[in-house]
Amino acid sequence: MASLLTRARVQHLLIVLVGTAVAIVVTRDVPYILNRSFWLDESWVALTVRYPLADLPHLTSSTPIGWNATQRLFEPLGEQAQRLLPLIFAWLASAVAYVLGYFAWDATRRIRILTGIFVSAVVICSPFMLARTDLKQYTADVFFALLVATLAVLAERRRSRAALYTLTIVSSLGMFFSLTVVFVAASAFLALLGAAIIRRDKRLILERAVAGAISAASILLVYFSLYRQASVGALADYWADYYPSLSALPTYLVSRSLALTGVSSVPLQVLILVTVAALIISFVVLAFREREFVMGIYLIALVLAVLAAGVARVYPLLNVRTSSFFLVSMCVFAALALARLGVLASYRFVGEKRRGIALVAAFALLIAGAVAFSARDFRSNVISLEDPRSQIDYIKTHWSKNDIIATDDAGAFSLAYYWPELGGRWVASDKFANGFHMTFARSSGVVVAGKGDDLPSLLESAITSRHATTVWFLSTHHLQAPYVSSTNVVDEFGARRISTGTEPLYAVRAATLG
């Protein structure tokens, strides 16, 4: 092992891993991330670690099983420690971005290193990555998208079966962690096959066609074995606004692209959007001009695949979360185009003696620009301000055995996670986007009011059976203490409004409700 670590390549990789890790820690508010209460879309994901692995196919919905399973490694470290997982994938994605930048263009080692640093900086500083610190798989989507693209480039450069096999295996295994692998894997193999056809290399055409077929079969096998049963109609309804029709697609793309520029706090969003679009087009032109067919075809195929999936209503098109892999990929290709244009300009306009200094200076400006672009968003606290944990901790401290807790389906996930002793149980349901909801035994004192439920009647029954003295109303972002807001309990029944965090907790004497 010691001898391996002395090799230049391994040392190079270690430097990249350490450098990107430091950059991730510097640009993210790690203490805040690891202490902030889970919000609704996180709490049900975090909750899955409390149930057997065999239950995961029923609990995953849009969250990959590998992601859910890996969360279990972090759960013993603390209630919020699972958020280390998106940070780790953000780190790995930035490291892979360096490798992609290093191998993307045929150039000198110095230019490759500078390009790699620039592309990695773009990924680290991308507003679409800075915003992804919650317990969802979107940084894993980015990692596998960049990894598959990198392996496709390496397979084309080396044209070896080993490189092709590696791409096949990674794209297949990636489905356990990222469902969007289906887009990038299909684009990668189409790009490799297209490049082989352009070069009329019969051996490569056959090998790449077979490898692509194996990858497709593996991905379909994983999907139908593990994910199909968790697909629910409520999830499609949830994303309905992100499924444009073919006729509305042009208008939709413009409006969504402009909306996405609001993720960054930098002004001149329209100018930035036009610049990125121009650079992406430039990338395709450069790729074909320099006979880097794989990269050019890959980008075109990826764009078409994502657009087709959105129109076919199987993928939420240009949603800031689900499209993280696509948006960051576009930033990467724009960065690669900008880097290449800078290199070509230096060769054309700068003399050979000064070219080395000019290149270093140019890349230093590019890297500084990437950092400056998002500097205002570094260490920003973008996680939802919901704080059910503070409410639950307060109730725990002041709990009497006959008390009742009232909440809605959203709050039930948080209640089950932060107070496992209440014995929350999951029940499969196609009425919920995540495919299940939580129930509690009558003896727990928890009353969950779903949509359309008659909460007053539910409470009256619970109060009578438990001889309750106090009813606690747990607030969520869906309903601010539903019974309180709908019947004006604060005024009519003298409810106490307790400030425990960002959301109010209410306590009412049961005698006034029963």
N, C-alpha and C positions, 0 to 999 in steps of 0.2 A: 504493500500500500504506500509506503514511504517513497518508493521509487516512482510510483505512478504520480504522486503529488509533485514531483520535481519536473515532470514533463511540461513543456511550454503550453500545450493546449489546456491541460487541467489547471495550471496556474492562471491562465487567461480566463477560464470559466469561473474559477473561484473569485477572481477580482471582480468579474461582472456580477456574480451573485451577492458578494458583500456590498459592492457599490449600489446596486439596485435596492438591496434591503435597507441600507442607510437612507436612501432617497425616499422610500416608502414611509419610513418612520418619521422623517423630517416633515413630509408634506401631509401626513394624516395625524389627527389628534387621537393618538392611540389610547391614552387613559380615558378620554370621554367615550370612545367607541366601546371599550371593554367594561364600562360602568353604566352606560345609559340603558334604561329599561327597554325591553323588547316591545315594539309596537305590533299591531294586529297581524300584519303580513309576515312578521318574524315569529310571533309567539306560537302560531300553529306549526311552523317549521321547527322551532326549537323543541316543541312538545313531542315531536316524533321520536326523540331519543329515549323517551320514557317507556316505549312499547317495544315488543320483540321485533327482531329483524324480519320475521315472517309476515308481520303486519304492513311492512313498508309498501308493497305494491298497492295497497288500499289507501295509503296515507300520502303518497307522493304528489298526485295530481301533476302540476307543471314542474315540480321540483325533482330533479334526478335522484335515483336511488343511491348512487354512489356518494352524492353530496350528503344526503341524509345519514348514510352509514358512517361517513367520515366525521360528521359532527360528534359522534359518540366518543371520539378520542379526546375532545376538548371539554365536554360537559363536566367531567370530574374536577376540572380546574376552577370552576366557579360558574355562577348562574349566567353570566354574560360571556363566558370564555369562548363560546361557539363562534363569536364574531371574529375570532382569529382566522377562521377559515377563509372568508372573503379577502382578508388582508394578505394571507399567504398566496392565494391565487393571483392577487394583484401584483405581488412581488414576482412570482414566477412568470406572469405575462410580460412584465417589463424586462425581465432577463431574456425571454424568448424573442422579444422585439429587438433586442440588441443583436441576437444571432441572425434574425431575418435581415436586419440592416447590413450586417457584416457580409452576408452571402448574396444579397440581392443583385448587385451589379458586379460585373467583371472589372476589377480595379486593383490598384496597389494596396498593400496591407494598411498603410496609413489612412488612405481614403476609406477603406472598409471599416476600420476602427472608428473613425470620426462619424461615418454614416450610422454605424451601430449605436454609438452614444446618442446621436441626435434622435434617432427613431425611438430609442428607449425613453429618452426625455419626453418625447411627445406622448407616449403611452402613460408615463407616470403623471404628467401634468394635464392630460386630457380631462376636461370637465366631466366627461361621461364616466371616467374612472374615479375621479375624486368624489363623485356623488355616490359611488357604489361601495358603501361600507356596512350596509345592513346585511342581515343573515339570509341572503338569497344567492343563487348560483350564478349571477351575472358576470362576476369576475372570472369564474371558471369558464364561462362561455367565451370570454375574450382570450383567455389563456389557450384553450384548445383551438380557437380560430387561428391565432397566430402560430401555434405549434404545427398545425396541419399545413398552413401556408409555407412555413419554413421547411418542413419535411418534403413538400412538393418541389420546392426550389432545389433542395439538396438531391432529391431523386433525379432531377433533370441534369444537375451539374455532374453527378457521379455516374449516372446511368447504370447503376449496379442493382442486382436483384435484392441485395441486403437493404439498400436504401428504400426500395419499393416495398419490401416486406415490412419494414419499420413503419412506413406510412399506413399500410393496410392495418397493421395491428393497433396503432395509436388511434386511427379513425374509428375502429371498431370498439375499442375499450372506452373511447371518449364518450360514447353514448351513455355510459353509466354516470357521467358527471355533467354532461351538457347535451341537451336535446338539439341544440342548434348545430351540432356537429354534422347533422344530415346535410345542411347547406354547404358547409365548407368542404366536407369530404367529397360530395358530388362535384363541386367546382374544381377541386384539386385533381381528381382523376380525369375529369373532362379536359382540363388544361393539359395534363400529361399526355393523354391520348391525342388531343388535337395537335400538340407539338410534334409528336411522333408521326402523325399523318402528314403534316407539313413537310417534315424531313424525309418522308417515305421510307422510314426505317421499319421494316416488317417485323423484326424481332421485338422491338420496343412496342409496336402496336399490339402484338399478341400478348406480351407480358403485362402491359398496362391495362388492357381490356380485361384480362383474367383477374388481375389484382383489384380492379374497380368492381368487378362482379362479386368477388369474395367480400369486399368491404360492404357493398350494398346489401348482400344477403345477411351479413352479420348484424348490420344496423337494423334491418327489418326484423330479424329474429329477436334482438334485444327489445325493440319497441313493442312487438306483439306479445312478448313473454312477460314484460314488466310494466309497461306503461299504458297499453291500450285499455286495460280494465279500470284504470284510474281516470280516464278521460270522461268528463262530465259535461252535459249541456250548459250548465250554469257558468262554466269557465268560458265557453264560446260567447255566451251572452255578456259576460263581464268585459270582454275585449271587442264587443261589436263595433264600437266607434273607430277601431283601427283596422277594419276590413273594408277597404274601398272597392267600389265597382270598377270595372275596366274603363268605363266612360268617364268616371270621376277621378281616375288615377292622377292625371296631370295636375289638376287643382289641389288634390289631396297632398301630393308630394311637395308642392310649393308651400302650402299652409303648414304642414307638419315640419318641414325643414326650418321655416321661420320660427315656429314655436320651439324647436329644439335649440335654437341659438340662445334662447333665454336661460339655458342651464348655466351658462357662463355669465359672470358679472361684467365682462368686458363690453364696451359699447361698439358701435359700428358693426352690428351682427350681420347685416345684409352684405356689406363689403367682404366680411370674413367668409360668409357662405359662398359668395361668387368666386372668391379666390380659391377656396378648397375645391369647388367643383371644377374650376379651370385646371388645377393641379392634378386632379384625378384623371381628367381627359388627357392631360399631358403625359401622365404615367403610361396610359395605354399606348399613346403614340410612340413614346420613347421605348417601351418594351418591344414593340414590333420593329421599330427602326433598328434596334440593337440586337434583334433576333432572340430576345428573351421572351419567347412565345408563351412559355408556361405562365409567367406572371401576368402578361397581358390578357390571355384567355381566362385565367383564374378570376381576375377582377371583373371582367364582363360577365362570366358565368355566375359569379356570386351576386352581382346586382340583379341579374335577370331572375335568379332563383328566389331571392327575397321578395322581389316585386310579384312574381307569380304566386308565391305562397300567400302573400297578403290578399291578392285578388281572389284566390281560391278559398279564403276564409279559414286557413289553417295556421296562420301566423300573424300576430299583431304587428303590423307594419309601422316602423319608425316610432314605436313607443320608446320612451327614454330608458326604460329598464330592459324590456325584452330585446330591444335592438342594440344593446350595448356592444355586443360582439361586432355587429355590422358597422356601427358608428365609429368605433375605435379602429376597425380595419380601414375604413375610409380615411381616417386621420393618418394612419400609417402609410397608406399608399400616396397620399398627398405629400407626406414628409419625404418619402423615397423619391418622388418626382422632383421636389424642391432641392434635395441634396444632389441629385444627378444633374439638374440644370445648373446648379452652382459649380459643379466640377467641370462640366462642359464649357461653361463661360470662362473659367480660369484657364483652361487649356487654349481657349481661343484668344483671350485678351491679355493674359499675363505671361511675361517672359519666363523661360524655363528656370532661371536663377531665382526668381522671386515667387515661383509658383507654390513651393512648399509652404512658405510663410503665408501667402495669400489664402491657401486652402485652410490652414489652421485658423486664420483670422475669420474666414467666412463661416466655418462650422461653429466657431466660438460665438459668433453673432446669432446663428440659427438656434443654437442651444440656449443662449441667453434669452432669445426671443420666445422660445417655448416656455421657459421658466417665468418670464415676465408676464406672458399672456394670462397665465392662471395663478399668479402669485397671490392675488386677492382672495382666491378660493382655497388656498392651502389651509389645512387644519380647520376647515369650516365644519360646523356641526349641523350636518344636513339630515341626520336621522330624525324621524318624526318626533314631535314633542310629547307624544302620549307617554304617560307615566303610570300605568296601572300598578306597578310594583309598590310605589309609595302608598297608594290607597290600600292595597292588600296588606302591607306591613302594618299600617295603622289599625286595620280591622283585627289582625292577629293579636296585637298588643291589648286591644280593648274588647276582645271577644268573650262572650258568655255562651255557655253550652246550648242555650235555647234560642240564640240569635238567628237571624235570617239574612242572607246576602242575596240581593236582587240585581241582576245584570242582563245584558242581551247576549246574543250568540258571539259577538266579538269579544266581550269581556270574559266569556266563559273559557276561551283559550288561555288568556292570561291567568285567570284564576286557577285553572288546572295545572299550569306550569309553575307558578310561584307558590302555590299551596297544594302540593301533591297529596298531602294527608287527607284532603277532601275526597279523594278517590274518583276523580273525573274519568269518564270512559268515553272512547270515541265510538261514534255510530256513523256508518256509511250513509251518505245522502247525496243525490244528484242535484239537490236544491242549492248546494253551496259550491262556490268556485273551486275550493280546495278538496272537495269530494267527501268531507265528513264534518260533523259537528260534535260538541261535547254535551254529555249528560251527567248528572250527579244523582246519587241515591237520595231518596227523600230524607233519610236520616242525617244527611250532610248539612241541611239547612240552606242549600243553594237553590234559588229559583231563577231559571233561565227563561227569558221572554223572547221568543223568536218573532219574526214578522207576522203580524196578524193575531198573535196570542193576546188573550185577555189577562193582562198582568194583575189588575185588581183582584180578579177571581182567583188567580193562582196564589196570590199573597194571602188572601183571606183563608184559603184552605190550609196553607202552610202555617199561618199564625195559629189557627185553631188546633191543628194537630201537634204543634210543638210548644204551645203555651208561650209563644215568643214574647220577649220584652222589647227588643230593638230590631229594626230592619235597616240594614246598610245598603245603600244604592251605589254600586260601582259604576262610574262613568266611563264611557268610551267615546271615540270620535264619531261613531255612528249615531249614538243617542246619549245626550247628556242626562244621565239618570232618567230613563224613559218615563217612569211613573211620576217622577217629580215634575218634569217639563209638561206632561200631558194633563195633569190634574192640579197643578199649582200647589203641591204639597208644602212647599216652603211657607206659603202664606196661610194655607188652610189648616195645616197640621203641625206647624212649628218645627219643621225639619231644621236640623243643625247643618250648616254648610261648613265642611271641614277642609281647610287648605292643606293638602298633603303633598302637592307637587303642581304640575301644570294643569291638572284637571281636578274639579271639585269632587269630594266624597260627601255623601249626605247620610245622616242618621235620623231616623224617625222612631218615636215611641210606637210600638206595635199596637197599643190600645187605641190609638187614633186612626188606625187603618183597618183593624179587624171588624 
